[in-house]
Amino acid sequence: MAGTIRGIRTFDIRFPTSRELDGSDAMNPDPDYSASYVVIDTDAPDEVEGHGFAFTIGRGNDVQTAAIKALEPALIGRDLQHTLDDLGGMWRELVHDSQLRWLGPEKGVVHMAIAAVINALWDLKAKRAGKPLWQLLAELTPEQLVDLVDFRYLSDALTPDEALDILRRAEPGRAARAAELCEGGYPAYTTTPGWLGYSDEKLRRLCREAVDLGFRQLKLKVGADLADDVRRMRIAREEVGPDIRIAVDANQRWDVGTAIDWIRELAPFDPWWVEEPTSPDDVLGHAAIAQAIAPVRVATGEHVANRVVFKQLLQANALSYLQLDAARVAGVNENVAILLLAAKFGVPVCPHAGGVGLCELVQHLAMFDFVAVSGSMEDRVIEYVDHLHEHFVDPVTIRGGNYLAPDRPGFSAQLRPETLVEYAYPDGPVWTSNGRGRMHE
Amino acid sequence: MAGTIRGIRTFDIRFPTSRELDGSDAMNPDPDYSASYVVIDTDAPDEVEGHGFAFTIGRGNDVQTAAIKALEPALIGRDLQHTLDDLGGMWRELVHDSQLRWLGPEKGVVHMAIAAVINALWDLKAKRAGKPLWQLLAELTPEQLVDLVDFRYLSDALTPDEALDILRRAEPGRAARAAELCEGGYPAYTTTPGWLGYSDEKLRRLCREAVDLGFRQLKLKVGADLADDVRRMRIAREEVGPDIRIAVDANQRWDVGTAIDWIRELAPFDPWWVEEPTSPDDVLGHAAIAQAIAPVRVATGEHVANRVVFKQLLQANALSYLQLDAARVAGVNENVAILLLAAKFGVPVCPHAGGVGLCELVQHLAMFDFVAVSGSMEDRVIEYVDHLHEHFVDPVTIRGGNYLAPDRPGFSAQLRPETLVEYAYPDGPVWTSNGRGRMHE
């Protein structure tokens, strides 16, 4: 089918979540969950659009949106089929733009803008193929998958040949695992009970409800006050018993020494992992913490800027669980690289989700990993937070503590048209009524 | 003197340097050197303005400028004297903004925007004090200097007490070293001969001219083609003899293994250091390269995102020379932290310069380091490139291969008013005449 990319439309979408303290943690006391949203328009007769976004937490969502718009000249007028047939080439062209890369390189606002655009192109490709993204990816050949990956800066840890070997080993079992996935779904864990802004009573009630809903792991935010954390951890452990895993998440609050001391105080309550104990840039710091707090495990990744930092975290034995993010590294292609790195090092991937639409995106990546890369769900869980799903055209479905495999074509990235109007910042009705929006700037 | 900050003005300034291949290297073939420029306006009776900028190389300078403008709400209406008296507090407030930090954290476009604003505030403070910035900093007490630094994520490598010790040890010699600096200047090295786009003949002539001008170190760009690099390195060595240091700069072109192989081919020509051999995020990669290529030394820093990555490069023995950048990390305050880290680990700081105005800025930081931190010029050189100085109100002065100490008040950051008009993008006359500007987008 002939067609070219006509252009992109961008939207600054913000949800006033800070009004309710949903999403509050030790580093992010007042987030307004936001999407810097992009739609790719084509002139193909099927009129299919690609949708994608970067997730931010409020201020700066306009800067993020400007960065996405700055990528439009690289897209406009491109042959659509050729572009979708070579998304590895498209990724390299965007990431290695000789002038834009100066603004990173491969990190921050520009890299997240590339994530939004690359993910929107994958959404478009999957919709045109009539398949959910996880299935589209899991049906590519090992050679096609390796071609999506830029091995620059990775070859000391993972070569294209090693990546091919990993994918070929998983190939014979693909069909059986896809059937298993469609039958039973993929395990989730919930962060819903654990926000810092909640009362002890609410924590207790939400822990109980989580277990009743079938979750086998939940997560508490920690890091603001040690005595509070010990009390909340005790309450949660009392409430769920010894068999439910309780992870804790410090959201980068600590220095290396503080992290070690703090986690030792929580250790009697058997935390499953400690997440983001310190700066996401501190590979050596994570390694030191991991060594000191074992057998408690370290997890990190939602703020890891790119595959080069993940490579080092794996090389340094700095994490036990790798938490990829769908829209911080540069989209699907870079996450295929990260899944391959994790498989090479034998580290389970447990994606970061929550925010706006991150659950919708990462489910596809974890399911692709199960079917075609690691071939395992053992010790693997996808984060689940019950925020804002109602704004999506194809929201996640959780049943019995599991994500059900999406079956609609695309990347589940599309916001409802009315949401794009109502939550537009700063002029949508949610932000202008009562003048409340202005208070948040 | 009473006054408040009234607001900031931003300017997208671009120089069409790609037309001449000045500044071409293996990763940046066609840069248009650009400044995302900011002026801080106050209502104080002295009408002094603060000037600062982020340096970019063309596309995306508009996004960078939007990020600077996004910081205005944090500045507007602030008491001027109180703000300038507590730039440590101002830095923390900007860097740890609970919503904006999501876009980094502490890296990329938002962090560089903070650099521009923080540096502009220092320019303002130094102008009001009637002193060049290096001198203003070098006259602060050790306690005042430590108060500028955010030790978050650093305490496993450098504590406030250790920083105080370093500064107190340097205190008795400050006056003598300041006099020495004003007398003799600070050694420079030149990158002018070594751009990839130049012919062998031009390389030869520029090497000769550099030595004639008094430079004792020069630098060649490498990394695009090994045979070319061997030939160019041979030419340069022939031309300058054995006593002039020749550094090479790969601008992140290589993977770890390639870097090691390539540098071994250049080793017969005695390269002084190899700069940016691989990804600036790859601490472990730099450490592996450093170990493999010794006694050739590794230098890096111009793209190191923040103090946490510098901390690790030092902890891992991954570099022999630390090349701080004035406007990539978050300005003066973060560079004080980096100078202290380098002093703690005994690694010489040789700042990155060139671009637009980076020579003007970094001279102040290196001179402050000499007077009040490391107390030494041994093995230390400031990069010098002879581009675009004519656009500055207070350009650097090089004599006999040395930077002369600036004596005008401020941070030497101010562009000439006519430059702000002529090089404005996309509507200034440089970009609209002949329609040439549009060709570069």
Contacts between the chains, C-beta under 8 A, distances in Angstrom:
chain1	res1	chain2	res2	distance
A	27	B	98	7.0
A	27	B	101	7.6
A	28	B	98	5.6
A	28	B	99	7.9
A	28	B	102	7.3
A	29	B	98	5.7
A	30	B	98	6.0
A	30	B	99	7.5
A	31	B	98	7.5
A	31	B	99	6.6
A	31	B	102	7.8
A	32	B	99	7.0
A	56	B	99	7.6
A	56	B	102	5.4
A	56	B	103	6.2
A	57	B	98	7.8
A	57	B	99	5.1
A	57	B	102	4.6
A	58	B	99	3.9
A	58	B	102	8.0
A	59	B	70	7.1
A	59	B	97	6.8
A	59	B	99	3.9
A	59	B	100	5.1
A	60	B	67	7.6
A	60	B	70	5.9
A	60	B	99	6.5
A	60	B	100	4.7
A	60	B	102	7.2
A	60	B	103	4.8
A	60	B	110	6.4
A	62	B	66	7.2
A	62	B	70	6.8
A	63	B	63	6.8
A	63	B	66	5.2
A	63	B	67	4.8
A	63	B	70	5.3
A	63	B	103	6.9
A	63	B	109	6.8
A	63	B	110	7.1
A	64	B	103	6.4
A	66	B	62	7.2
A	66	B	63	5.2
A	66	B	66	4.8
A	67	B	60	7.6
A	67	B	63	4.8
A	67	B	109	7.1
A	70	B	59	7.0
A	70	B	60	5.9
A	70	B	62	6.8
A	70	B	63	5.3
A	73	B	441	6.0
A	97	B	59	6.8
A	98	B	27	7.0
A	98	B	28	5.6
A	98	B	29	5.6
A	98	B	30	6.0
A	98	B	31	7.4
A	98	B	57	7.8
A	99	B	28	7.8
A	99	B	30	7.5
A	99	B	31	6.6
A	99	B	32	7.0
A	99	B	56	7.6
A	99	B	57	5.1
A	99	B	58	3.9
A	99	B	59	4.0
A	99	B	60	6.5
A	100	B	59	5.2
A	100	B	60	4.7
A	101	B	27	7.5
A	102	B	28	7.3
A	102	B	31	7.8
A	102	B	56	5.4
A	102	B	57	4.7
A	102	B	58	8.0
A	102	B	60	7.2
A	103	B	56	6.2
A	103	B	60	4.8
A	103	B	63	6.9
A	103	B	64	6.4
A	103	B	108	6.3
A	103	B	109	5.4
A	103	B	112	7.4
A	104	B	107	7.9
A	104	B	108	5.5
A	105	B	252	7.2
A	105	B	279	7.8
A	105	B	280	7.1
A	105	B	303	6.1
A	106	B	279	7.7
A	106	B	281	7.4
A	107	B	104	7.8
A	107	B	107	4.9
A	107	B	108	5.0
A	107	B	281	7.4
A	107	B	305	6.4
A	108	B	103	6.3
A	108	B	104	5.5
A	108	B	107	5.0
A	108	B	108	1.8
A	108	B	109	5.4
A	108	B	110	6.6
A	108	B	111	7.2
A	109	B	63	6.8
A	109	B	67	7.0
A	109	B	103	5.4
A	109	B	108	5.4
A	109	B	109	4.1
A	109	B	110	6.5
A	110	B	60	6.5
A	110	B	63	7.1
A	110	B	108	6.6
A	110	B	109	6.5
A	111	B	108	7.2
A	112	B	103	7.4
A	151	B	255	8.0
A	152	B	255	6.6
A	153	B	255	6.0
A	153	B	278	6.3
A	153	B	279	4.4
A	153	B	282	6.2
A	153	B	285	7.3
A	154	B	255	7.6
A	155	B	255	4.6
A	155	B	256	7.3
A	155	B	257	6.3
A	156	B	255	6.4
A	156	B	256	4.0
A	156	B	257	6.1
A	156	B	285	6.5
A	156	B	288	7.0
A	252	B	105	7.2
A	255	B	151	8.0
A	255	B	152	6.6
A	255	B	153	6.0
A	255	B	154	7.6
A	255	B	155	4.6
A	255	B	156	6.4
A	256	B	155	7.3
A	256	B	156	4.1
A	257	B	155	6.3
A	257	B	156	6.1
A	278	B	153	6.3
A	279	B	105	7.8
A	279	B	106	7.7
A	279	B	153	4.4
A	279	B	308	4.7
A	280	B	105	7.1
A	281	B	106	7.4
A	281	B	107	7.4
A	281	B	305	6.8
A	281	B	306	6.6
A	281	B	308	4.5
A	281	B	309	5.5
A	281	B	312	7.9
A	282	B	153	6.2
A	282	B	308	5.3
A	282	B	311	7.7
A	282	B	312	6.7
A	283	B	283	6.0
A	283	B	284	7.0
A	283	B	312	6.3
A	284	B	283	7.0
A	284	B	312	4.8
A	284	B	315	5.6
A	284	B	316	6.6
A	285	B	153	7.3
A	285	B	156	6.5
A	285	B	308	7.9
A	285	B	312	7.7
A	288	B	156	7.0
A	303	B	105	6.1
A	305	B	107	6.4
A	305	B	281	6.8
A	305	B	305	7.8
A	306	B	281	6.6
A	308	B	279	4.8
A	308	B	281	4.5
A	308	B	282	5.3
A	308	B	285	7.9
A	309	B	281	5.5
A	311	B	282	7.6
A	312	B	281	7.9
A	312	B	282	6.7
A	312	B	283	6.3
A	312	B	284	4.8
A	312	B	285	7.7
A	315	B	284	5.6
A	316	B	284	6.6
A	441	B	73	6.0
